[in-house]
Amino acid sequence: MNKGLALWFAASSMALITLCAILINESPLLAAGVGVVAVLNIGWGFVTKARIRRKTSGV
């Protein structure tokens, strides 16, 4: 994974986690939804990294 894409996943995940922390005080249900989206975003980053690695290695 190139540095720009890794930075995108790191920054977007941190923004979602920060938003989740802020929303805990306002709306726990909304915070849970944003938390799920944050976990899915992190997982999508790992999947993307694995796909790129598999494509470049030729397997």
Helices and strands as residue ranges (DSSP letters): H 3-26, H 28-57
